[in-house]
């Protein structure tokens, strides 16, 4: 059992199935994305369960200094600024080829990119790079607790073009049963983007124990009878 970002896993499986030149799965419809992911996962012995209400999409962030100097608040603002001064983008090593990263900035918004700096996948290195004077824009996951901790300037997807990227449980088909499915569906229906960002913040920055944070979430949503550890062992 593993919680997966559906846009990411669907495109990984899509490339595995159809090759590197396959058109990326790029949709703003959750039902379409889940259907595509299930079609690709099924032949590989994986089952995709109901998605959460969490959308862990892109968070393209800039420093206070860059925002103050350029006045950027949206990705369209960044596109206009980049016409005169192409930007340096920092992100995970796969960013240049992932549809949701550099291609999204270039093809959807027409942002001119001067250079790309490989960082980690939205971790401590990426967070620290936000204030690096040699990097203009940094990719973070939309649920990153660092956004709350450092009050980062997240550029708005003002055209509403970002592909959806909900989280959904993925598990071996042979281990799926009605009881596990029911429990996971209850958890998925209770999760929201803001809650998962706040939980990430509490674990990563307040140094709270993950189990304590999870148990509080379960109590808040009347799900405290669920034994998450036992559920993981079963799956």
C-alpha positions as CSV (number, residue, x, y, z in Angstrom):
1,X,0.0,0.0,0.0
2,X,1.3,3.5,-0.9
3,X,-0.2,6.9,-1.4
4,X,0.6,8.0,-4.9
5,X,0.3,11.3,-6.8
6,X,-1.9,10.3,-9.6
7,X,-0.6,12.6,-12.3
8,X,2.9,11.4,-11.6
9,X,2.2,7.7,-11.4
10,X,-0.1,7.8,-14.4
11,X,2.6,9.5,-16.6
12,X,5.3,7.1,-15.3
13,X,3.1,4.1,-16.3
14,X,2.2,5.8,-19.6
15,X,5.8,6.1,-20.6
16,X,6.4,2.6,-19.5
17,X,3.5,1.4,-21.6
18,X,3.9,3.5,-24.8
19,X,7.5,4.7,-24.7
20,X,9.3,8.0,-24.1
21,X,7.5,9.7,-27.0
22,X,4.1,9.1,-25.6
23,X,1.9,12.1,-25.2
24,X,1.7,13.1,-21.5
25,X,-1.5,12.6,-19.6
26,X,-2.5,16.2,-19.0
27,X,-6.0,16.7,-17.6
28,X,-7.9,19.0,-15.2
29,X,-10.6,16.3,-14.7
30,X,-10.0,14.1,-11.7
31,X,-12.3,11.3,-13.0
32,X,-10.4,11.2,-16.3
33,X,-7.1,11.0,-14.5
34,X,-8.1,8.2,-12.2
35,X,-9.6,6.3,-15.1
36,X,-6.4,6.6,-17.1
37,X,-4.3,5.6,-14.0
38,X,-6.4,2.5,-13.4
39,X,-6.3,1.4,-17.0
40,X,-2.5,1.6,-16.9
41,X,-2.1,0.1,-13.4
42,X,-4.4,-2.9,-13.8
43,X,-2.2,-4.9,-16.2
44,X,0.6,-4.4,-13.7
45,X,-1.2,-6.0,-10.8
46,X,-1.9,-2.7,-9.1
47,X,-5.3,-1.3,-7.9
48,X,-5.9,2.4,-7.7
49,X,-8.5,3.2,-5.0
50,X,-10.6,6.4,-4.5
51,X,-8.6,9.6,-4.6
52,X,-8.4,12.1,-1.8
53,X,-9.6,15.7,-1.9
54,X,-5.9,16.7,-1.9
55,X,-4.4,18.2,-5.0
56,X,-0.7,18.1,-4.6
57,X,0.0,20.1,-7.7
58,X,2.8,22.6,-8.4
59,X,3.9,25.4,-6.2
60,X,6.2,27.6,-8.2
61,X,7.6,30.0,-5.6
62,X,9.8,33.1,-5.6
63,X,11.7,35.0,-2.9
64,X,10.4,38.1,-1.3
65,X,13.2,40.0,-3.0
66,X,12.3,38.7,-6.5
67,X,8.6,39.4,-5.9
68,X,9.3,42.9,-4.7
69,X,11.7,43.7,-7.6
70,X,9.5,42.4,-10.3
71,X,6.0,42.6,-8.8
72,X,5.1,39.1,-9.9
73,X,2.1,37.4,-8.3
74,X,1.0,35.0,-11.0
75,X,2.5,32.8,-13.6
76,X,1.3,35.2,-16.3
77,X,3.2,38.0,-14.5
78,X,6.3,35.8,-14.6
79,X,5.8,35.2,-18.3
80,X,5.8,39.0,-19.0
81,X,8.9,39.5,-16.8
82,X,10.7,36.6,-18.5
83,X,10.3,38.2,-21.9
84,X,12.9,40.8,-21.0
85,X,14.8,38.7,-18.4
86,X,14.5,34.9,-18.9
87,X,14.4,33.1,-15.6
88,X,16.5,30.5,-13.8
89,X,14.3,27.7,-12.5
90,X,15.2,25.2,-9.8
91,X,13.5,21.9,-9.3
92,X,13.8,18.1,-9.2
93,X,16.2,16.6,-11.7
94,X,13.3,15.3,-13.8
95,X,11.7,18.7,-14.1
96,X,12.9,19.4,-17.7
97,X,11.1,16.4,-19.0
98,X,8.0,16.2,-16.7
99,X,4.9,17.7,-18.3
100,X,3.9,19.4,-15.0
101,X,7.3,21.2,-14.5
102,X,9.4,23.0,-17.1
103,X,7.2,22.1,-20.1
104,X,4.2,23.5,-18.2
105,X,5.9,26.8,-17.6
106,X,7.2,27.0,-21.2
107,X,4.3,25.6,-23.2
108,X,1.3,26.8,-21.1
109,X,2.5,30.2,-20.0
110,X,5.2,31.0,-22.5
111,X,7.7,31.6,-19.8
112,X,11.3,32.1,-21.1
113,X,13.8,30.0,-19.2
114,X,17.4,30.9,-19.2
115,X,18.7,27.9,-17.3
116,X,17.6,25.0,-15.0
117,X,19.3,24.1,-11.7
118,X,18.7,20.5,-10.5
119,X,17.7,20.3,-6.8
120,X,16.0,17.7,-4.8
121,X,12.3,16.7,-5.2
122,X,10.9,19.6,-3.2
123,X,12.9,19.0,0.0
124,X,15.3,21.0,2.1
125,X,17.6,21.8,-0.8
126,X,14.7,23.3,-2.8
127,X,13.4,25.3,0.1
128,X,16.8,26.9,0.8
129,X,17.2,27.6,-3.0
130,X,14.1,30.0,-2.9
131,X,16.4,32.7,-1.4
132,X,19.4,31.8,-3.6
133,X,20.1,35.0,-5.6
134,X,21.1,32.9,-8.6
135,X,17.7,31.1,-8.9
136,X,14.6,33.0,-9.7
137,X,11.8,30.4,-9.4
138,X,11.7,27.1,-7.4
139,X,9.3,24.2,-7.8
140,X,7.8,22.8,-4.6
141,X,5.0,20.4,-4.1
142,X,1.7,22.1,-3.3
143,X,1.4,20.3,0.0
144,X,4.9,21.2,1.2
145,X,4.9,22.3,4.9
146,X,7.7,24.7,4.1
147,X,5.2,27.0,2.3
148,X,3.6,27.6,5.6
149,X,6.8,27.7,7.6
150,X,8.5,30.3,5.4
151,X,5.4,32.1,4.1
152,X,6.7,31.6,0.5
153,X,5.3,33.6,-2.4
154,X,3.5,31.0,-4.5
155,X,2.7,32.2,-8.0
156,X,-0.9,31.8,-8.9
157,X,-1.9,29.6,-11.8
158,X,-4.1,32.4,-12.9
159,X,-5.2,30.7,-16.2
160,X,-6.3,27.6,-14.2
161,X,-4.3,25.4,-16.5
162,X,-2.4,23.2,-14.0
163,X,-3.2,19.5,-14.3
164,X,-4.9,17.9,-11.4
165,X,-2.7,15.8,-9.2
166,X,-4.7,14.1,-6.4
167,X,-3.3,11.5,-4.0
168,X,-4.8,8.0,-4.1
169,X,-3.9,4.8,-2.4
170,X,-2.3,2.2,-4.7
171,X,-2.0,-1.4,-3.7
172,X,-1.5,-4.9,-5.0
173,X,-4.7,-6.2,-6.5
174,X,-4.3,-9.5,-4.6
175,X,-4.4,-7.6,-1.2
176,X,-7.6,-5.6,-1.9
177,X,-10.6,-6.5,0.1
178,X,-13.9,-4.7,0.9
179,X,-12.9,-3.9,4.5
180,X,-9.5,-2.3,3.5
181,X,-11.2,-0.4,0.7
182,X,-13.9,1.0,3.0
183,X,-11.4,2.2,5.5
184,X,-9.1,3.9,2.9
185,X,-12.1,5.5,1.3
186,X,-13.1,7.1,4.6
187,X,-9.6,8.5,5.1
188,X,-9.4,9.7,1.5
189,X,-12.7,11.5,1.7
190,X,-11.6,13.4,4.9
191,X,-8.2,14.6,3.6
192,X,-7.9,18.1,2.1
193,X,-4.9,20.0,0.6
194,X,-4.7,22.4,3.5
195,X,-4.9,19.7,6.1
196,X,-2.1,17.7,4.5
197,X,0.1,20.8,4.2
198,X,-0.5,21.6,7.8
199,X,0.3,18.0,8.9
200,X,3.5,18.1,6.8
201,X,4.4,21.4,8.5
202,X,3.9,20.0,12.0
203,X,6.0,16.9,11.3
204,X,8.8,18.6,9.3
205,X,9.2,21.8,11.2
206,X,7.5,21.5,14.6
207,X,9.1,18.0,15.0
208,X,5.9,16.4,16.1
209,X,5.7,12.7,15.9
210,X,4.0,11.6,12.6
211,X,1.9,9.0,14.4
212,X,0.6,11.7,16.9
213,X,-0.3,14.0,14.0
214,X,-2.1,11.3,12.1
215,X,-4.0,10.1,15.2
216,X,-5.2,13.7,15.9
217,X,-6.4,13.9,12.3
218,X,-8.3,10.6,12.7
219,X,-9.9,11.8,16.0
220,X,-10.9,15.1,14.4
221,X,-12.7,13.3,11.7
222,X,-14.3,10.6,13.9
223,X,-11.9,7.9,12.4
224,X,-10.0,7.1,15.6
225,X,-11.0,3.5,15.5
226,X,-8.8,3.0,12.4
227,X,-5.4,1.4,13.3
228,X,-3.2,2.8,10.5
229,X,-0.2,0.7,11.4
230,X,-2.2,-2.5,11.4
231,X,-3.8,-1.5,8.1
232,X,-0.3,-1.0,6.5
233,X,0.7,-4.4,7.8
234,X,-2.3,-6.1,6.2
235,X,-1.7,-4.5,2.8
